[in-house]
Amino acid sequence: MTADRLSLPRANIRVLLLEGIHQRAIDSFRDAGYTNVRHETGALRRDDLKEAIADAQLVGLRSRTQLDAEVLGCAKRLIAAGCFCIGTNQVALEDAALRGVPVFNAPHSNTRSVAELVIGLAVMLFRDVFRKSTHAHAGDWQKSAKGAHELRGRTLGIVGYGHIGSQVSVLAEAMGMNVIFHDVRPVLAMGNASTQAGLEKVLAESDLVTLHVPDTPETRDLMGAEEFAAMKPGAHVINASRGTVVDAEALAAALKSGHLGGAAVDVFALEPKTAGEEFVNPLRGLENVILTPHVGGSTLEAQESIATDVASKLIAYSDAGTTTSAVNFPQLGLAANEGCHRVLHIHRNEPGVLAKINEVLSAHDANIVGQHLQTMNGVGYVVTDVDSIAANEALPTLREIPGTLRTRILY
């Protein structure tokens, strides 16, 4: 697709990248011809964000920037958003979809980074490294094998056996651990890992439980007082998934009582919005708890991979209308059609819209060469290739079709 064929040349498309997104994303955009890139090293204050996003066609963000309905309402020209991370909770996904804005993320790009951290935390918990390190920093020399164990021969229970959980499984087996897991979906076990029928059995049999589930209504407070009580005395727990999965007060109580041996937590229900804001949590100050500031996926390798992944998805949508892997939007994977003109029409999923689109195009002598329709969560997405530039003349009428959310000539 040559730049001069696009209805809006790439150099005129404003790209806003926030929160220090890796340089690889900037390079990807510029290599593709998107030279109008604004890169901010941190999150913008709310009023500054509203002002900055007003003229942006593409926006990239991480976890601190909140694209809620009010902010999206200021983004009149926005065509797509990219979350350069796994989670998308920071975006009002339904509102974005109803504004015709697909949202993309990188669900698998930091899998290895998180898995490696989990194994490292497991070693430190079983060897009581954090407490001994804290005492050594204070000048207290505690050279002892008491409470220190190898991972080999211990049972690891994985709750959530997706991309990260299964990668942890592979690494744990390489360390000599026995791996059991529970997932709400039927999944293929890696290596010698064995699936368990319910969470209860995993909790009862594991020396270490590690959590790898998404934030959903079903997983919120998945681990509370009852679940911690069901774990083996002296067992450890790691949470590197979502802060809402664990009741922090209940975990603190189980640790203080001595029922649990230790915990490592990387994610929290309430996290500081900025580096200067105090981190408040009931687990602070406990010697047998390792706290890390949501850095599971924060390696340079993961950030580079994420930058490449999400930037390529935004470019593919901008260039060809491709929405494959969008989290809130009907998914269509489309190659550019060099011999045609492409019309994108986003609408509420109501009966008769497709027929009306075709009536309008036919009335303007725009012969349809190819057409694709997909729907999702009340939104319909139609991509139509026509052999006549008359589609430009049809655009005002296409916008008047009842239920239309957004329509444009891509090229």
N, C-alpha and C positions, 0 to 999 in steps of 0.2 A: 504494500500500500504506500504510494508516494504521498508526500506531505501536501502537495498542491491539490490532491483529490479530496482531502478532508474538508468538510464544510467549515470546520474551525481548525486552522493550521496548528500543528503541535506547538510551535513557538509562541502562540498566543494563549495557550492553555496554562492557567495559573495553578501551580502545584505548591501546596503548603505542607511541609514536613515538620513535625513538632517532637519535642522531647529527645533530641539528640539521636535521631534515627541514623543508623550506620551509613557511612559514606557510600557504601555499595549501592544503596537505593538512589542516591543523587546521581551516581555514575550511570545507573541503569536508565533513569529518565533522560539524562542528557545524551546518552548513546542512541536513544530512540528518537531524539529530536525535540524533547521537552526541555527547553532551555530556560523557561521562566519558572525557576524553582526557588522558593523561599525556605530556608532551613533554620529552625530555631533549636538551640541546644537544650532548652528546657520547656516545661509546660507554660502556657500563657495564662495570665490572670483572666478571669471570666470576661470582663469587659473588653480586654485586648483580643481575646479569642473571638468574640462576636464580631469585632471590627475586622480582624484578619481573615476570617472565613467568609465574609460577605462577598468577596470577589473571586474566591477560589473555586476551581472546577474539580480538583482532586485534592484530598486531604489525607495525610498519614499521621498516625498518633500511636502512643503506647497506652499505659494503664492510667496515667494521672489525668489526662485530658478527658473531660466529660462532654460528650456530644448528646445532650439531652434534647427534648423537644424544643425548648426555648432557643438553644444555640442553633439547632438545625433550622429553626424558623428564620434565622438571620442569614443562612447560607442559600440564598436565592439561586445561585448559579452552580451549586454543587451537583456533580453527576455521579461521584463514587467516593467511598471512604475506605481506607485501609487501616486495620489494626495490626501494627507491627509487633505482634505478640500472639499468644494462644487465645486468651479470653477476649470476649466482646461485650462484657457487662457494662463497659463505660459508654456504650452507644445505645440510644433508644432505637432498637432494631426495627420494631414495627412502624414507628413514626418515620424512620428513614425510608422504609419500603414504600409507605404511602406517599412519600415525596418523590418516589422514583429513583432512590439512591441505593444501589447495592453496596453491601459492606463485605469486605474480604478480610481474612486473617491468615495466620500461619500456624495451623494446629499441630504440625509435626516437626517443625524446623528446630526446636530446642529439646527434642526428646532425649538425645544422648546427654546433653548437659544436665538435665534434671536427674536422669538415672544415675549418672556418676556422683552427683551430690548426695543422693540417697544412700549409695553404697558407702561413701565417705562418712556420712553421719552415722550409719550403722556401725562402722568400725569404732568411731569415737564413743558411741554409747556403750558398746560392749566392753571397751577398754577403760571407760570412765575418764576419758581424756580431758573433757572440758573442766570437770571439777579439779583434777590434778593440775591442769594448766593454770587455772585461776589461783590456786594455792601457791604454785611456784612463782607466779607474778608477785604475790604478796610476800615472798621470801620463806614460805612454809614448804619444806621439802618432804613430800609424801611418797617415797619410793616403796611401793608394795604391790603385790599381785592380788591383793584382796579385791574382790568384785570385778576382776578383769577376766575376760573370756575371749576366745577366738570365735570368729563367725562360723568356722567349719563345724558341721554337725548340728548347728542350730536350725530351727524351723522359722522360715520367713513366711508370714501371711500377707498376701497382697490383696487389697480391696480395690477393685477396678483394674481389669486386665486389658486395657487398651494399649496404645502405642508406648506410653511411658511405663505402665505397669509391666508389660511383657518384656520391655528392654531391661528393667530392673531384675526381672526373673532370670534372664540370661546371665547377667553379670553376677547375680547372687549364686547361681549354680556353679559358676566358674570359681567362686570363692569357697565352694564346698558346702553351701547351705541346702537344706531341704526346702522346697518351695511349694506352698499351697496357695490357692487363690479363690476369690469369689467375684463373680461378675453377674449382673442382671441379664446379660445376653449370652447366648451360646458362643463361646470363642475357642479357638484352637490353642491348646497348651503348647508352650515352647519347651523343648528339652524334656526333662523328667518331671516338670511341674504337674501338679494334679489339682483339678477343680473340685471345689466343695459345694455342697448343695445350698448352704446358707452362710450368712455372716457369722452366726453363732459358733459354728464349728471352727472357723478360721480364728476367731478370737480365743476360743478355748485351747487351741492346740499350738498357737504361735508363741515363740520367744520374742519376736518382733513383728509388729503390724505396721505396714506402710500403706498410706491412703493415696489413691490415684483416680478420683472420681470427679466429674464436673459439678458445677454449682447448679442444682436443680431443686425444685420444691421437695423432691424425694430425698435428696442427700443433705439438706440443711439440718445441722445438729444430728447427723448420722451417728456420731460418736458422742454419747453423753454419759451420765453417771452409771446407767444400767450397763452400757456396753463396756465401759472401763472396768466395772466390777466383774464382768464375765471373762476378762483376760486373765492369763496365768499370773500368779503372784511373782513380782519381780520382772515382768515383761516390759518391753519398751514399745514406744509408738512414734512414728514419723508422719508428719503431715506436710507434703509439698504439693498439694493439689489446690484446694480452695479453703480460705479461712472460715467460711460458713459451715464447713463440714464438721468442725469440732466445737463442742461447748468448752470454751477455754476455762471457765470457772470449774466445771466438773473435772477437767483434766488436772488442773492445779490441785484440787482436793484429793484426787487419786494419788498424785505424786507426794503430797504432803503427808498423807496417811501411811506411805510406804508400800501401798499395794502395788504400784507401778515402780519399776526401777529407774526409768528415765524417759525423756522425750526430746525430740528435735522438731522444731516447727519453723517453717519458712514462709507461711502465709497466714494472714490474720483477717478476721472479720472487719476490723477497723484498722486501717493503715494510714500513716501520715501522708498528707497530700504533698508536702514539700520536705526537703532535707532538714530544715530548721524546726519543724514541728515535733513536739515530744511524742515518742512512741509510748502508749499506755496499754498495758496488758497484765492480767493477773498472773502470768507465768514469769514475769520479770523477777529477778532476784533468787530464783530457785537454782541451787547448785547442780541439780541433776537434769537441767533443761538447757538445750542448745537452741538459741534464737538467732535466726538469720533474717535479714531484711528483704525478703521476697527476691532472692537472687538465684533461684533454682535454674532458670534459663538464661541467666546473665553471664554468658561467656562471650568473648569476641567472636568465636566460631559460630555460636548460635545466632548472634545478632547479625552477622554477615549473611548467614543462610536465610534468616527471616527477611532481611532487607531485599535480597534477591527474589525471594518467593512472592512477597506481597507487591513489590513494585511491578513485577511481571504481570500479576493479575490485574492491577490497575491499568497498566498499559494495554493489555489485551482487551479490556472493556472499552477503553477510550478509542482504540484503533479499529476494533471489529465488532464491538457489542457483546463480547464473550463474557458470560457470567458464571462459568464453571467454578464451583466451590464457594460461591457467595453464600453467606450464612443466613441471609434474610430475604432472598430473592429467587424467583424462578431461574433455573439453571439451563443455559443454552451454550453449547460449545460450537463456535462458528469460525470458519476461515474467511478471510476477506475475499470478496468476489470482484475481481479486477474489471470485469466487463459490465458491471451493473452499478446502480445507485442503491444504497441501503437506508431503509427507513426504520427507526426504532419507535415503538409505541408501547407505553406502559400505562396500564389502566386497572381499575378495580375489576375483579373477576366477576363480571356480570354477563348474562346471556345476550348474544347478539352483537357484541363489540367487534368480533372478527369480521362478521358479515358487513358491518357498517364501514370498517376500514377498507375492505375490498370494494365496496360500492363507491367510496370516495375516490380511490385510486383509479378505478375503471372510468369514472366520470371525467377524469383528467387524462384519459388515454395512457395511463401508466401500466404497461403490461407486466404482470407478475412473473418473474423468472423462478423465484424460490421463496418459500415462506415457512417460518417456524413459530410455533406457539407453545409456551409453557406457563403453568400457573403454580402459585404457592401462597398459602396463607392469605387468600383474598386478593392477591395481586396477579394480574396477567401481563405477560411480556411477549410481544409479537415483533419479530424481525422479518422484514419483507425486502427482498431484492427485486428491483424493477429495472427495465431496460430503457427508461425514458427519464430525462431530467424534469419532466412535467411533475414529478413528485414534489418539487419545490413549490409549485403552484397549489398543490393539494394540502400543503402543511397547515395553513390556517383552518381549513375545514376539518382536518384530522383532529386538531386541538379542540374543536367544538363538539366532538362525539361525546355523548354522556358517559361519565365514568373515567374519562381520560385524566391521567395523573401527569404525564409528560410525554411529549413526542418530539422527535428531531430527525433531521436528515444527517446521517453520519458521514456519508460521502456521496 
